[in-house]
Amino acid sequence: MAGFLPALVVECNKRAERNIMAIAYPFGLSSVLMTKTRTQGASFMQYQPRSGATYTKHTSADNPVFFNVTFRFRQVDAQRFFAWFKGPLQDGRLPFTVPVRTEFGLANQEVRFYAAQGDTILDHSQEGSVHTYTGTVFASSLAYPDGIEDNYRDWE
């Protein structure tokens, strides 16, 4: 029973975290400037046995997407952005929705800030009155139009 309780607490915390509503990106602030990098994990593994053919095994339906992002603001908007980051986002721990430009156009994407262990979550630099924040955010999957897989034949 002793080993069961910590596992139950962890599972309950995971469930509670999934039920958190995403915080909206502040209205009127400049949208995120996405760099040229978007990374998406594979949902499969490839195995190459010592003998026989290579085979692929589906490992997960989760396919997280990582975006390197830049936010650039003048002084007043930088203060507003940072207040939003510290307050409603609880230092970047909570999920939020932000418009992100992809190959399908501008789409609201639910994301969270990401920091590898020991890494910073949001770097800041300043040139004159322009404040630049850079970081990495991740989404559980890429937002794209419904039925995009079915429309492939239209492009052939």
C-alpha positions as a Python dict, from the first residue, in 0.01 Angstrom:
ca = {
    (1, 'M'): (0, 0, 0),
    (2, 'A'): (289, 238, 74),
    (3, 'G'): (408, 229, -290),
    (4, 'F'): (54, 275, -418),
    (5, 'L'): (-10, 614, -254),
    (6, 'P'): (280, 808, -415),
    (7, 'A'): (185, 665, -756),
    (8, 'L'): (-176, 773, -699),
    (9, 'V'): (-67, 1125, -600),
    (10, 'V'): (149, 1155, -913),
    (11, 'E'): (-140, 1036, -1133),
    (12, 'C'): (-382, 1281, -967),
    (13, 'N'): (-134, 1567, -1018),
    (14, 'K'): (-100, 1473, -1385),
    (15, 'R'): (-478, 1472, -1425),
    (16, 'A'): (-514, 1809, -1252),
    (17, 'E'): (-241, 1954, -1474),
    (18, 'R'): (-420, 1834, -1788),
    (19, 'N'): (-743, 2004, -1679),
    (20, 'I'): (-582, 2350, -1655),
    (21, 'M'): (-730, 2590, -1907),
    (22, 'A'): (-473, 2754, -2131),
    (23, 'I'): (-415, 3124, -2062),
    (24, 'A'): (-482, 3354, -2357),
    (25, 'Y'): (-193, 3554, -2501),
    (26, 'P'): (-243, 3922, -2407),
    (27, 'F'): (-461, 4104, -2660),
    (28, 'G'): (-281, 4383, -2842),
    (29, 'L'): (75, 4256, -2791),
    (30, 'S'): (288, 4177, -3094),
    (31, 'S'): (262, 3813, -3195),
    (32, 'V'): (547, 3572, -3144),
    (33, 'L'): (827, 3584, -3399),
    (34, 'M'): (903, 3220, -3471),
    (35, 'T'): (1254, 3141, -3578),
    (36, 'K'): (1320, 2900, -3861),
    (37, 'T'): (1332, 2606, -3621),
    (38, 'R'): (1045, 2369, -3546),
    (39, 'T'): (1123, 2024, -3416),
    (40, 'Q'): (877, 1739, -3394),
    (41, 'G'): (941, 1411, -3220),
    (42, 'A'): (878, 1079, -3390),
    (43, 'S'): (587, 859, -3288),
    (44, 'F'): (774, 544, -3385),
    (45, 'M'): (1107, 368, -3338),
    (46, 'Q'): (1306, 184, -3601),
    (47, 'Y'): (1479, -135, -3501),
    (48, 'Q'): (1760, -302, -3688),
    (49, 'P'): (1809, -656, -3559),
    (50, 'R'): (2138, -837, -3609),
    (51, 'S'): (1970, -1051, -3870),
    (52, 'G'): (1661, -987, -4075),
    (53, 'A'): (1500, -676, -4206),
    (54, 'T'): (1468, -344, -4025),
    (55, 'Y'): (1122, -287, -3882),
    (56, 'T'): (926, 5, -3744),
    (57, 'K'): (721, -1, -3425),
    (58, 'H'): (460, 259, -3329),
    (59, 'T'): (550, 387, -2982),
    (60, 'S'): (311, 671, -2903),
    (61, 'A'): (21, 877, -3025),
    (62, 'D'): (183, 1183, -2864),
    (63, 'N'): (387, 1381, -3112),
    (64, 'P'): (513, 1694, -2934),
    (65, 'V'): (630, 1992, -3135),
    (66, 'F'): (901, 2233, -3014),
    (67, 'F'): (924, 2592, -3141),
    (68, 'N'): (1214, 2832, -3086),
    (69, 'V'): (1038, 3163, -3030),
    (70, 'T'): (1126, 3530, -2999),
    (71, 'F'): (910, 3802, -2849),
    (72, 'R'): (1018, 4161, -2926),
    (73, 'F'): (860, 4465, -2759),
    (74, 'R'): (902, 4831, -2678),
    (75, 'Q'): (931, 4926, -2308),
    (76, 'V'): (559, 4943, -2215),
    (77, 'D'): (466, 4622, -2397),
    (78, 'A'): (771, 4446, -2248),
    (79, 'Q'): (643, 4537, -1901),
    (80, 'R'): (298, 4406, -1991),
    (81, 'F'): (440, 4083, -2134),
    (82, 'F'): (660, 4023, -1829),
    (83, 'A'): (370, 4091, -1589),
    (84, 'W'): (163, 3834, -1783),
    (85, 'F'): (453, 3584, -1770),
    (86, 'K'): (504, 3629, -1392),
    (87, 'G'): (134, 3656, -1298),
    (88, 'P'): (-122, 3455, -1497),
    (89, 'L'): (142, 3216, -1640),
    (90, 'Q'): (297, 3163, -1296),
    (91, 'D'): (656, 3217, -1414),
    (92, 'G'): (589, 3031, -1738),
    (93, 'R'): (459, 2707, -1581),
    (94, 'L'): (104, 2718, -1718),
    (95, 'P'): (-5, 2650, -2076),
    (96, 'F'): (-108, 2939, -2299),
    (97, 'T'): (-248, 2997, -2645),
    (98, 'V'): (-55, 3211, -2889),
    (99, 'P'): (-90, 3273, -3263),
    (100, 'V'): (190, 3091, -3446),
    (101, 'R'): (255, 3114, -3819),
    (102, 'T'): (306, 2775, -3986),
    (103, 'E'): (280, 2649, -4343),
    (104, 'F'): (-99, 2652, -4295),
    (105, 'G'): (-107, 3020, -4197),
    (106, 'L'): (-162, 3181, -3858),
    (107, 'A'): (-314, 2939, -3606),
    (108, 'N'): (-373, 2954, -3233),
    (109, 'Q'): (-145, 2695, -3078),
    (110, 'E'): (-166, 2581, -2715),
    (111, 'V'): (192, 2573, -2585),
    (112, 'R'): (402, 2571, -2270),
    (113, 'F'): (747, 2711, -2207),
    (114, 'Y'): (1015, 2444, -2207),
    (115, 'A'): (1347, 2434, -2029),
    (116, 'A'): (1584, 2141, -2029),
    (117, 'Q'): (1710, 2056, -1683),
    (118, 'G'): (1922, 2343, -1557),
    (119, 'D'): (1836, 2560, -1858),
    (120, 'T'): (1674, 2902, -1852),
    (121, 'I'): (1309, 2931, -1951),
    (122, 'L'): (1304, 3281, -2103),
    (123, 'D'): (1618, 3475, -2197),
    (124, 'H'): (1608, 3855, -2217),
    (125, 'S'): (1819, 4110, -2403),
    (126, 'Q'): (1779, 4483, -2453),
    (127, 'E'): (1893, 4719, -2730),
    (128, 'G'): (1789, 5075, -2651),
    (129, 'S'): (1416, 5069, -2584),
    (130, 'V'): (1361, 4731, -2754),
    (131, 'H'): (1334, 4426, -2530),
    (132, 'T'): (1377, 4078, -2677),
    (133, 'Y'): (1273, 3757, -2504),
    (134, 'T'): (1377, 3421, -2650),
    (135, 'G'): (1290, 3071, -2545),
    (136, 'T'): (1148, 2737, -2645),
    (137, 'V'): (782, 2639, -2625),
    (138, 'F'): (625, 2302, -2691),
    (139, 'A'): (283, 2182, -2792),
    (140, 'S'): (140, 1834, -2762),
    (141, 'S'): (82, 1839, -3139),
    (142, 'L'): (92, 2078, -3432),
    (143, 'A'): (-229, 2271, -3500),
    (144, 'Y'): (-332, 2219, -3861),
    (145, 'P'): (-661, 2230, -4055),
    (146, 'D'): (-902, 1939, -4009),
    (147, 'G'): (-896, 1691, -4294),
    (148, 'I'): (-552, 1791, -4423),
    (149, 'E'): (-461, 1423, -4473),
    (150, 'D'): (-767, 1374, -4696),
    (151, 'N'): (-677, 1676, -4912),
    (152, 'Y'): (-343, 1526, -5019),
    (153, 'R'): (-495, 1377, -5333),
    (154, 'D'): (-614, 1724, -5440),
    (155, 'W'): (-249, 1830, -5478),
    (156, 'E'): (-141, 1538, -5694),
}
